[in-house]
C-alpha cells in the first residue's frame, strides 16, 4: 500500500518537549495564558494562542514530519514546508471590524499556498476573541469574520469554492489567531453530515454570509483507496441548521458526539466515494471547547466514555460560535499504518 513520502503527525505535548528521533517540527501552536505573535522561533514556525486560563492548562500542539522543513515569514504569516506539507499561521490584531483584515489574511494565505505549491488545504483553525460580542458596527464578531472569509474565498475560488474542515471558536485575547495545514499531493475529499445542512448553505438568519467549511476532510495518500486521515471539524449540537437542546450541556454533548460518529461512519464515507469507516474510538488529538467551566466534569465523563483510553484530549473554556451552544469538539481519525 502506498504511503506519503513524509508522514504528517499532530501531537499534544507539554511545553518544550522535543520530537522523537528522526522527526522534525513543521509547526508549533502553544495554547497559553497570553497570545504570542507568529514567528520563527528556534528554527520552528511558532505561534501562541490565548486559550489557557492558568498555567495548569498550558499545552502545545505540534505537527511533525519525517523531513526537515524550511521555515520563514511571508507578509505577517509564519510558515514551514517540507516538500509534502505546509504549515502556516497568522494573527489579526484586535480591532473594531474584522471583515477587511480577515479578507487580507486569507488573500495572503492563498498567495503563499500558490507560490510554494501546496494546493490541497487540509484543515484550518480560527480562534476569535470576543466571538459573540458586537463589533464597532453592531454585527456579531463571528459573523463579521465569516463575511471577510467568504469574500476572500469567493474571489480566489469562486462562490462555489470548497473549503476544508475548520474550527471557529472563541479565545481569551489577541484578536484572531489562525493556522492551517496543506498538502502538495494526495487526494482531498471534503465530507458533509447527512444530519446537518452544509454550513455554506445556512440561511441568512445566521449572518450576511454563511460559514465556509466542511464537516470533515479526508486526506488520502496516492494509491490509497481508503479515507487516509480524517480531520473532523469543530462539531456541535446542531441538527439541520438549528441548535438543539439549548441550555442542556449533557444533551448537547450527546448530539455533538452523534454528529461526529455519523461523519466518520462507513455509511457516510461510502456516500462520499470512500471505501472505509471509522468510529469515535479512532479519534486522536481531540480538543473540547466548553462555554461554562461548571460543565467540565459532565463533558469529561461523556468524552471518556466515547473516546479511546489512548486518545489525547484537551479541554478549554472559551466562547463558541453561537451563543446558545455550550460545547464543541474536534478531532483527527488517522489512517491505520500501512
C-alpha positions as CSV (number, residue, x, y, z in Angstrom):
1,X,0.0,0.0,0.0
2,X,1.3,3.4,-1.0
3,X,2.1,5.9,1.8
4,X,3.1,9.5,1.8
5,X,6.8,10.1,1.3
6,X,6.8,12.1,4.5
7,X,4.4,11.3,7.4
8,X,2.5,14.2,9.0
9,X,1.6,13.7,12.6
10,X,0.0,16.0,15.1
11,X,0.5,15.6,18.9
12,X,-0.4,17.4,22.1
13,X,2.7,17.9,24.2
14,X,3.9,19.8,27.2
15,X,5.9,23.0,26.6
16,X,9.5,22.4,25.3
17,X,9.0,18.7,24.7
18,X,11.3,17.6,21.8
19,X,10.1,15.5,18.8
20,X,11.0,11.8,18.7
21,X,14.3,10.8,17.0
22,X,14.0,11.1,13.2
23,X,11.1,13.5,13.3
24,X,11.1,17.2,12.7
25,X,8.8,20.1,13.8
26,X,6.8,21.5,11.0
27,X,4.8,23.8,13.2
28,X,4.0,24.6,16.8
29,X,0.9,26.1,18.3
30,X,1.2,26.9,22.1
31,X,-2.0,27.3,24.0
32,X,-1.0,29.9,26.6
33,X,-2.4,32.3,29.2
34,X,-1.4,35.1,26.7
35,X,-1.1,35.4,23.0
36,X,2.3,35.2,21.2
37,X,2.7,36.6,17.7
38,X,3.6,34.2,14.8
39,X,7.4,34.0,14.2
40,X,10.2,31.5,13.5
41,X,11.5,30.6,17.0
42,X,14.5,28.3,17.4
43,X,14.0,27.4,13.7
44,X,10.3,26.4,14.2
45,X,7.2,28.1,12.8
46,X,5.5,29.1,16.0
47,X,2.5,30.9,17.4
48,X,0.8,31.3,20.8
49,X,-2.9,31.3,21.2
50,X,-4.6,32.7,24.4
51,X,-6.8,29.8,25.4
52,X,-5.4,28.8,28.8
53,X,-6.9,30.5,31.9
54,X,-4.0,29.4,34.1
55,X,-0.7,27.5,34.0
56,X,-2.4,24.2,34.6
57,X,-4.0,24.4,31.2
58,X,-0.8,25.1,29.2
59,X,-0.3,22.6,26.3
60,X,1.3,22.7,22.9
61,X,0.1,21.3,19.6
62,X,2.9,20.2,17.4
63,X,2.9,19.0,13.8
64,X,5.8,16.7,12.9
65,X,7.2,15.3,9.6
66,X,10.0,13.0,8.6
67,X,11.8,15.6,6.5
68,X,13.5,18.7,7.9
69,X,11.3,21.7,6.9
70,X,12.2,25.2,5.6
71,X,10.6,28.0,7.6
72,X,10.1,31.7,7.1
73,X,7.8,34.7,7.1
74,X,5.5,35.8,4.3
75,X,4.0,39.2,5.0
76,X,2.6,38.7,8.5
77,X,2.4,34.9,8.3
78,X,4.8,32.4,9.6
79,X,5.2,29.2,7.6
80,X,7.2,26.0,7.2
81,X,7.1,23.3,4.5
82,X,9.0,20.1,3.8
83,X,8.2,19.3,0.2
84,X,5.0,17.5,1.0
85,X,3.2,19.5,3.8
86,X,2.8,23.2,4.6
87,X,2.1,24.8,7.9
88,X,1.0,28.4,8.0
89,X,-0.1,30.6,10.9
90,X,-1.1,34.2,11.4
91,X,-2.7,36.7,13.8
92,X,-5.1,39.6,13.2
93,X,-4.8,42.3,15.9
94,X,-7.9,43.3,17.8
95,X,-10.0,46.0,16.0
96,X,-13.4,47.5,15.6
97,X,-14.1,45.4,12.5
98,X,-12.6,42.2,11.1
99,X,-14.1,41.9,7.6
100,X,-11.2,43.6,5.7
101,X,-8.3,42.2,7.8
102,X,-9.7,38.6,7.6
103,X,-10.1,39.0,3.8
104,X,-6.5,40.3,3.6
105,X,-5.2,37.4,5.8
106,X,-6.9,34.8,3.6
107,X,-5.6,36.5,0.5
108,X,-2.0,36.3,1.8
109,X,-2.5,32.6,2.7
110,X,-3.9,31.8,-0.7
111,X,-0.9,33.7,-2.3
112,X,1.6,31.7,-0.1
113,X,-0.1,28.4,-0.9
114,X,0.1,29.1,-4.6
115,X,3.7,30.4,-4.6
116,X,5.0,27.4,-2.6
117,X,2.9,24.8,-4.5
118,X,0.7,23.2,-1.8
119,X,-2.8,23.3,-3.5
120,X,-4.6,21.0,-1.1
121,X,-5.7,22.8,2.1
122,X,-6.5,20.1,4.6
123,X,-7.5,21.9,7.8
124,X,-7.9,25.4,9.2
125,X,-8.3,26.6,12.8
126,X,-9.5,30.0,13.9
127,X,-9.5,31.4,17.5
128,X,-11.5,34.6,17.7
129,X,-11.5,36.8,20.8
130,X,-15.0,38.1,21.9
131,X,-16.5,35.9,19.2
132,X,-20.1,36.5,20.3
133,X,-19.8,40.2,21.0
134,X,-20.7,43.0,18.6
135,X,-18.1,44.8,16.5
136,X,-18.0,48.6,16.1
137,X,-20.9,48.4,13.6
138,X,-23.1,46.3,15.8
139,X,-22.5,43.0,14.0
140,X,-21.5,39.9,15.9
141,X,-17.8,39.4,15.6
142,X,-18.2,35.8,14.3
143,X,-20.5,37.0,11.6
144,X,-18.1,39.8,10.8
145,X,-15.3,37.2,10.5
146,X,-17.4,34.9,8.3
147,X,-18.2,37.8,5.9
148,X,-14.5,38.5,5.3
149,X,-13.7,34.9,4.9
150,X,-16.5,34.3,2.4
151,X,-15.4,37.3,0.3
152,X,-11.8,36.1,0.1
153,X,-12.9,32.5,-0.8
154,X,-15.3,33.9,-3.5
155,X,-12.5,36.0,-5.0
156,X,-10.0,33.2,-5.1
157,X,-12.1,30.0,-5.6
158,X,-15.4,31.3,-6.8
159,X,-18.8,31.3,-5.0
160,X,-19.0,27.5,-5.2
161,X,-15.4,27.1,-4.0
162,X,-15.0,24.3,-1.4
163,X,-13.2,24.8,1.9
164,X,-11.8,22.1,4.2
165,X,-12.8,21.1,7.7
166,X,-12.4,24.1,10.1
167,X,-12.9,25.3,13.6
168,X,-14.1,28.8,14.5
169,X,-14.0,29.1,18.3
170,X,-13.5,31.8,20.9
171,X,-10.3,32.8,22.6
172,X,-9.3,34.8,25.6
173,X,-7.4,37.6,23.8
174,X,-5.2,38.5,20.9
175,X,-7.7,39.3,18.2
176,X,-8.0,36.4,15.7
177,X,-5.3,33.7,15.7
178,X,-5.5,31.1,12.9
179,X,-3.4,28.3,11.3
180,X,-3.7,25.8,8.5
181,X,-2.2,22.7,7.0
182,X,-1.9,22.0,3.3
183,X,-0.5,19.2,1.2
184,X,1.3,19.1,-2.2
185,X,-0.1,15.7,-3.3
186,X,-2.7,13.1,-2.3
187,X,-6.4,13.2,-2.7
188,X,-8.6,15.6,-0.7
189,X,-12.3,14.9,-0.1
190,X,-14.5,17.2,1.9
191,X,-17.2,15.4,3.8
192,X,-20.6,16.5,4.9
193,X,-23.0,15.1,7.5
194,X,-26.5,14.0,6.3
195,X,-27.9,15.1,9.7
196,X,-26.8,18.7,9.1
197,X,-27.3,21.3,6.4
198,X,-23.8,22.1,4.9
199,X,-22.5,25.2,6.6
200,X,-22.2,27.2,3.3
201,X,-25.9,26.7,2.8
202,X,-27.1,28.1,6.1
203,X,-29.9,30.6,5.8
204,X,-29.4,34.3,6.3
205,X,-30.6,34.3,9.9
206,X,-27.0,33.3,10.8
207,X,-25.4,36.3,9.2
208,X,-24.9,38.1,5.9
209,X,-22.6,35.3,4.7
210,X,-22.6,31.7,6.0
211,X,-19.6,29.9,7.4
212,X,-17.3,28.3,4.7
213,X,-16.1,24.9,5.9
214,X,-16.8,21.2,5.6
215,X,-17.8,18.9,8.4
216,X,-14.6,16.8,7.8
217,X,-11.8,16.5,5.3
218,X,-10.1,13.3,4.3
219,X,-6.5,13.3,3.1
220,X,-5.6,10.1,1.2
221,X,-2.1,9.3,0.0
222,X,-1.6,8.5,-3.6
223,X,-2.7,4.9,-4.3
224,X,-4.7,4.5,-1.1
225,X,-8.4,3.8,-1.7
226,X,-9.5,4.4,1.9
227,X,-10.0,7.6,3.8
228,X,-6.5,8.2,4.9
229,X,-6.5,10.7,7.8
230,X,-9.9,12.2,8.5
231,X,-9.9,15.7,10.1
232,X,-13.2,16.3,11.8
233,X,-14.2,19.9,12.0
234,X,-15.4,21.6,15.2
235,X,-18.7,19.9,15.8
236,X,-21.6,21.0,18.0
237,X,-25.3,20.3,18.9
238,X,-26.7,21.3,15.5
239,X,-29.3,19.3,13.5
240,X,-30.3,20.6,10.2
241,X,-29.1,24.2,10.8
242,X,-30.6,24.7,14.2
243,X,-29.1,24.5,17.7
244,X,-30.6,21.5,19.6
245,X,-31.1,21.3,23.4
246,X,-30.4,24.9,24.3
247,X,-29.2,25.2,27.9
248,X,-28.6,21.4,28.5
249,X,-24.9,20.6,28.2
250,X,-25.3,16.8,28.6
251,X,-27.8,16.5,25.7
252,X,-25.8,18.9,23.6
253,X,-22.7,16.7,24.2
254,X,-24.7,13.6,23.1
255,X,-25.8,15.3,19.9
256,X,-22.3,16.6,19.2
257,X,-20.8,13.1,19.6
258,X,-23.5,11.6,17.5
259,X,-22.8,14.1,14.7
260,X,-19.1,13.2,14.8
261,X,-19.9,9.5,14.7
262,X,-22.1,10.0,11.7
263,X,-19.5,11.9,9.8
264,X,-17.0,9.1,10.4
265,X,-19.4,6.2,9.8
266,X,-18.8,3.7,6.9
267,X,-22.2,4.7,5.5
268,X,-21.2,8.3,5.3
269,X,-17.7,7.7,3.9
270,X,-19.2,5.4,1.2
271,X,-21.6,8.1,0.3
272,X,-18.5,10.3,-0.4
273,X,-16.9,7.6,-2.5
274,X,-14.6,6.3,0.2
275,X,-14.5,2.6,1.0
276,X,-13.7,3.0,4.7
277,X,-15.2,3.7,8.0
278,X,-14.2,5.0,11.4
279,X,-15.7,5.3,14.9
280,X,-15.2,7.8,17.8
281,X,-12.7,5.4,19.3
282,X,-10.4,6.1,16.3
283,X,-10.2,9.8,17.1
284,X,-6.9,11.3,18.4
285,X,-5.8,14.9,19.1
286,X,-9.3,15.8,20.5
287,X,-9.9,19.3,21.5
288,X,-13.0,20.1,23.6
289,X,-14.3,23.6,24.0
290,X,-16.7,24.5,26.8
291,X,-18.6,27.7,27.3
292,X,-19.0,27.1,31.1
293,X,-16.4,25.9,33.5
294,X,-19.0,24.2,35.6
295,X,-19.8,21.8,32.7
296,X,-16.3,20.3,32.6
297,X,-16.9,17.2,34.7
298,X,-20.1,16.2,32.8
299,X,-18.4,16.7,29.4
300,X,-15.2,15.0,30.5
301,X,-17.3,12.0,31.6
302,X,-19.1,11.8,28.3
303,X,-15.8,12.1,26.4
304,X,-14.1,9.4,28.5
305,X,-16.9,7.0,27.5
306,X,-16.9,8.0,23.8
307,X,-13.2,8.1,23.0
308,X,-10.4,5.7,23.4
309,X,-8.4,5.5,26.6
310,X,-5.3,6.4,24.5
311,X,-6.8,9.4,22.8
312,X,-5.1,12.8,23.5
313,X,-7.9,15.1,24.9
314,X,-7.5,18.7,26.0
315,X,-10.3,20.9,27.4
316,X,-10.6,24.7,27.0
317,X,-13.2,27.1,28.5
318,X,-14.0,29.6,25.8
319,X,-17.0,31.1,24.0
320,X,-18.4,29.1,21.0
321,X,-19.5,30.4,17.6
322,X,-23.2,30.5,18.6
323,X,-24.2,32.0,21.9
324,X,-26.7,29.1,22.5
325,X,-24.0,26.4,22.1
326,X,-22.3,25.0,25.2
327,X,-19.8,22.6,23.8
328,X,-17.8,22.0,20.6
329,X,-15.5,19.1,19.8
330,X,-13.0,18.3,17.1
331,X,-10.5,15.5,16.4
332,X,-8.5,13.5,13.9
333,X,-9.0,9.9,12.9
334,X,-5.7,8.8,11.4
335,X,-5.3,6.1,8.9
336,X,-4.1,2.7,10.0
337,X,-0.4,2.1,9.5
338,X,0.4,0.5,6.1
